[in-house]
Amino acid sequence: MSVCINGEFFNANDAKISVFDHGLLYGDGVFDTIAAVNGQIWWLDEHLNRLLEGCNSIFLEHPWSKSELTELTHETFRLTGGDRGRIRITITRGIGEIPSYCLDSCQPNLIIFVTPLDFPQESTYSKGISLKSINHHRVLPQVKNLSFLPSIIGYENSQRDGFDDAVFVDDFGYVREGTSWNIFLATEQRLITPKDSILVGVTRNKVIELAENLGFSIEIKSVKLEDLYSANEIFVTGTTKRIIGVNRIDNFVISNGIIGEYTRTLLGKFQTIFY
């Protein structure tokens, strides 16, 4: 594995940053995960836009332009070898003075590496997944930031209770997002997805475009937990998940426990376009 750190390339054993990096000490930084399949990096432009917007949102000034990040990402993927992979790009606040709010003293770090990309098994797509609703939320959900502990705890919480994953619901009963994905519900040729306090997923946007081209009506609006319970279909979207149907949420069976027609249609079309 080749690891890019600040534009230089290292093998995995030699790739190191300081223990005083604010990304480690305070979760101060942003990242993005990108899929590469058949030698093609999917939607790199959109992912980099989100990464850079995240930097701006948390006042993280850094020296890398979008074109430089593009070039370094492609070179890291090339040096790693193979025709597919899970690309992770991270920009941390970097090494600086203590405590956490001494931002002007920090020198940011850029880290890019590629690990194996494993999509869910075909049985997951055919059977779907179960979700547990959790009163929880990510830190600054509109930014894909390094403070990922809520997602880790949410996922583990759901696993311990016999579910596949967790969906976050706020104090007022509004659905936000999953631990690492966006959520849709379907009813009568209409798709609905939450609009507030979420990370706007790149795959989410691509699925919306695809659905509109197929004649679906799209609504981006507030969604209550009860809306999920009564939905005809539910599915989730994410970079390394594509489109996965939901067969149960809490104690409510969705679509008679099978993957619905709209979900199958969208996944089938998605696979023909992006594989």
C-alpha positions as CSV (number, residue, x, y, z in Angstrom):
1,M,0.0,0.0,0.0
2,S,1.2,3.5,-0.8
3,V,0.2,6.3,1.5
4,C,0.3,10.0,0.4
5,I,1.2,12.4,3.2
6,N,1.4,16.1,2.2
7,G,2.2,15.2,-1.4
8,E,5.0,12.6,-0.6
9,F,4.5,8.9,-0.9
10,F,5.4,6.3,1.7
11,N,4.8,2.6,2.2
12,A,2.3,1.8,4.9
13,N,4.9,1.0,7.6
14,D,6.7,4.3,7.1
15,A,3.6,6.5,6.9
16,K,3.4,8.5,10.1
17,I,2.1,11.8,11.5
18,S,2.6,13.4,14.9
19,V,0.7,12.3,18.0
20,F,0.2,16.1,18.6
21,D,-1.9,16.4,15.4
22,H,-5.2,18.1,16.3
23,G,-7.0,15.5,14.2
24,L,-6.0,12.8,16.7
25,L,-6.3,15.0,19.8
26,Y,-9.7,16.6,19.0
27,G,-11.1,15.0,16.0
28,D,-10.4,18.2,14.2
29,G,-10.4,17.6,10.4
30,V,-12.4,16.3,7.5
31,F,-12.4,13.3,5.3
32,D,-14.1,11.6,2.4
33,T,-14.4,8.1,1.1
34,I,-14.5,7.4,-2.6
35,A,-15.0,4.2,-4.5
36,A,-12.9,3.1,-7.5
37,V,-14.2,0.3,-9.7
38,N,-12.7,-1.1,-12.9
39,G,-10.0,1.5,-12.8
40,Q,-12.4,4.4,-12.6
41,I,-12.7,6.7,-9.5
42,W,-16.3,7.4,-9.0
43,W,-17.4,11.0,-8.8
44,L,-14.1,12.3,-7.5
45,D,-15.0,15.9,-8.4
46,E,-18.2,15.8,-6.3
47,H,-16.4,14.2,-3.3
48,L,-13.6,16.8,-3.5
49,N,-16.1,19.6,-3.6
50,R,-17.7,18.2,-0.4
51,L,-14.3,17.8,1.2
52,L,-13.3,21.4,0.5
53,E,-16.6,22.8,1.5
54,G,-16.2,20.9,4.8
55,C,-12.8,22.5,5.3
56,N,-14.3,25.9,4.8
57,S,-17.1,25.1,7.2
58,I,-14.7,24.4,10.1
59,F,-12.3,27.2,9.1
60,L,-9.6,24.7,8.2
61,E,-7.1,26.6,5.9
62,H,-4.8,24.4,3.9
63,P,-2.4,24.8,0.9
64,W,-3.9,22.1,-1.5
65,S,-5.9,23.1,-4.5
66,K,-8.6,21.0,-5.9
67,S,-6.5,20.2,-9.0
68,E,-3.6,19.1,-6.7
69,L,-5.9,16.9,-4.6
70,T,-7.2,15.3,-7.8
71,E,-3.7,14.6,-9.1
72,L,-2.5,13.2,-5.8
73,T,-5.6,11.0,-5.5
74,H,-5.1,9.5,-8.9
75,E,-1.4,8.9,-8.2
76,T,-2.1,7.2,-4.9
77,F,-4.6,4.9,-6.6
78,R,-2.1,4.1,-9.4
79,L,0.7,3.4,-7.0
80,T,-1.5,1.1,-4.8
81,G,-2.2,-1.1,-7.8
82,G,-5.3,-3.0,-8.8
83,D,-8.4,-1.7,-10.6
84,R,-10.7,-1.1,-7.5
85,G,-10.4,0.3,-4.1
86,R,-11.8,2.4,-1.2
87,I,-10.0,5.7,-1.3
88,R,-9.8,7.7,1.8
89,I,-8.8,11.4,1.7
90,T,-8.2,13.2,5.1
91,I,-7.2,16.7,5.9
92,T,-6.4,17.3,9.6
93,R,-5.9,20.6,11.4
94,G,-2.4,19.4,11.9
95,I,0.2,20.0,14.6
96,G,-0.3,23.0,16.7
97,E,-0.3,24.5,20.2
98,I,-2.4,23.1,22.9
99,P,-5.3,23.6,23.7
100,S,-7.7,22.9,20.8
101,Y,-8.6,26.5,19.9
102,C,-5.1,27.6,19.0
103,L,-5.9,27.3,15.3
104,D,-3.4,29.8,13.9
105,S,-0.5,27.7,15.1
106,C,-1.6,24.6,13.2
107,Q,0.0,23.1,10.1
108,P,-2.5,20.9,8.3
109,N,-1.8,17.4,7.2
110,L,-3.1,15.7,4.0
111,I,-3.4,11.9,4.1
112,I,-4.5,9.7,1.2
113,F,-4.6,5.9,1.0
114,V,-6.4,3.1,-0.7
115,T,-7.8,-0.1,1.0
116,P,-9.8,-3.0,-0.5
117,L,-13.3,-2.1,-1.6
118,D,-15.9,-4.7,-0.5
119,F,-19.5,-4.1,-1.4
120,P,-22.1,-5.9,0.6
121,Q,-22.9,-9.5,-0.4
122,E,-25.6,-10.2,-3.0
123,S,-27.7,-11.7,-0.2
124,T,-27.8,-8.3,1.5
125,Y,-29.2,-6.7,-1.6
126,S,-31.7,-9.4,-2.1
127,K,-32.9,-9.7,1.5
128,G,-32.3,-6.1,2.8
129,I,-31.3,-4.9,6.2
130,S,-32.9,-4.2,9.6
131,L,-32.6,-0.8,11.3
132,K,-32.9,0.4,14.8
133,S,-33.9,4.0,15.4
134,I,-31.7,5.8,17.9
135,N,-32.1,9.2,19.5
136,H,-28.6,10.3,18.4
137,H,-26.8,12.6,15.9
138,R,-23.4,13.1,14.4
139,V,-21.3,16.2,15.4
140,L,-21.7,18.9,12.7
141,P,-23.6,16.4,10.5
142,Q,-23.4,18.6,7.4
143,V,-19.6,18.1,7.5
144,K,-17.9,14.7,7.0
145,N,-15.6,15.3,10.0
146,L,-13.3,13.2,12.0
147,S,-15.6,13.2,15.1
148,F,-17.2,9.9,14.0
149,L,-17.8,8.4,17.5
150,P,-21.6,8.8,17.3
151,S,-21.7,6.6,14.2
152,I,-19.5,4.0,15.8
153,I,-21.6,3.8,18.9
154,G,-24.8,3.9,17.0
155,Y,-23.8,1.0,14.8
156,E,-22.6,-1.0,17.8
157,N,-25.8,-0.3,19.7
158,S,-27.9,-1.6,16.8
159,Q,-25.7,-4.7,16.5
160,R,-26.0,-5.6,20.2
161,D,-29.8,-5.4,19.9
162,G,-29.9,-7.7,16.8
163,F,-30.2,-5.1,14.1
164,D,-28.0,-4.6,11.1
165,D,-27.5,-0.8,11.5
166,A,-29.0,2.3,13.1
167,V,-30.9,5.4,11.9
168,F,-30.6,8.6,13.8
169,V,-33.7,10.4,15.0
170,D,-33.7,13.8,16.8
171,D,-35.4,14.8,20.1
172,F,-38.6,15.8,18.1
173,G,-38.9,12.5,16.3
174,Y,-37.5,13.7,12.9
175,V,-35.3,11.2,10.9
176,R,-31.9,12.5,10.0
177,E,-29.5,9.9,8.5
178,G,-27.8,6.6,9.2
179,T,-24.4,5.9,10.7
180,S,-22.8,6.2,7.3
181,W,-25.6,6.6,4.8
182,N,-28.7,8.5,3.7
183,I,-32.2,7.2,3.8
184,F,-35.2,7.2,1.4
185,L,-38.7,6.1,1.8
186,A,-40.9,5.3,-1.2
187,T,-44.7,5.5,-1.7
188,E,-46.8,5.6,-4.8
189,Q,-44.1,6.5,-7.4
190,R,-42.7,9.1,-5.0
191,L,-39.4,9.1,-3.2
192,I,-38.9,11.1,0.0
193,T,-35.6,11.8,1.8
194,P,-34.8,14.0,4.8
195,K,-33.5,17.5,4.2
196,D,-32.1,18.9,7.5
197,S,-29.1,18.1,9.7
198,I,-27.6,15.5,7.4
199,L,-24.5,14.9,5.4
200,V,-25.6,15.4,1.8
201,G,-24.4,12.2,0.2
202,V,-22.8,12.1,-3.2
203,T,-24.6,8.8,-3.9
204,R,-27.8,10.2,-2.5
205,N,-27.6,13.0,-5.1
206,K,-26.9,10.5,-7.9
207,V,-29.8,8.4,-6.9
208,I,-32.1,11.4,-6.9
209,E,-30.9,12.2,-10.5
210,L,-31.4,8.6,-11.5
211,A,-34.9,8.5,-10.0
212,E,-36.0,11.7,-11.7
213,N,-34.8,10.3,-15.0
214,L,-36.9,7.2,-14.4
215,G,-40.0,9.3,-13.7
216,F,-40.1,9.3,-10.0
217,S,-41.3,12.3,-8.1
218,I,-38.8,13.4,-5.5
219,E,-39.5,15.2,-2.2
220,I,-36.7,16.5,0.0
221,K,-38.4,17.4,3.3
222,S,-38.7,16.7,7.0
223,V,-39.5,13.0,7.7
224,K,-40.9,11.7,11.0
225,L,-40.1,8.3,12.4
226,E,-43.7,7.3,12.0
227,D,-43.4,8.0,8.2
228,L,-40.8,5.3,8.1
229,Y,-43.0,2.9,10.0
230,S,-45.8,3.3,7.4
231,A,-43.7,3.5,4.3
232,N,-44.2,1.2,1.3
233,E,-40.5,0.8,0.9
234,I,-37.3,2.1,2.5
235,F,-33.8,2.0,1.2
236,V,-30.4,3.5,2.1
237,T,-27.6,4.9,-0.1
238,G,-23.9,5.3,0.4
239,T,-20.6,5.2,-1.5
240,T,-19.7,1.6,-0.4
241,K,-23.3,0.4,-0.1
242,R,-24.9,1.6,-3.3
243,I,-28.6,1.1,-2.7
244,I,-29.8,-1.3,0.0
245,G,-33.4,-2.1,0.8
246,V,-34.7,-2.1,4.4
247,N,-36.9,-5.0,5.5
248,R,-37.5,-3.9,9.1
249,I,-37.2,-0.8,11.3
250,D,-37.6,-1.3,15.0
251,N,-40.6,-3.6,15.4
252,F,-42.2,-2.6,12.1
253,V,-41.8,-4.9,9.0
254,I,-41.4,-3.0,5.8
255,S,-42.8,-4.1,2.4
256,N,-43.8,-7.4,3.9
257,G,-40.2,-8.1,4.7
258,I,-39.1,-8.2,1.1
259,I,-37.3,-5.7,-1.2
260,G,-39.8,-3.5,-3.0
261,E,-40.2,-2.9,-6.7
262,Y,-38.9,0.7,-6.6
263,T,-35.8,-0.3,-4.7
264,R,-35.1,-3.2,-7.1
265,T,-35.6,-0.9,-10.1
266,L,-33.3,1.8,-8.8
267,L,-30.5,-0.7,-7.8
268,G,-30.7,-2.5,-11.1
269,K,-30.4,0.7,-13.1
270,F,-27.7,2.1,-10.8
271,Q,-25.6,-1.1,-11.4
272,T,-25.9,-0.9,-15.1
273,I,-24.7,2.7,-15.2
274,F,-21.9,2.7,-12.6
275,Y,-20.4,-0.8,-12.9
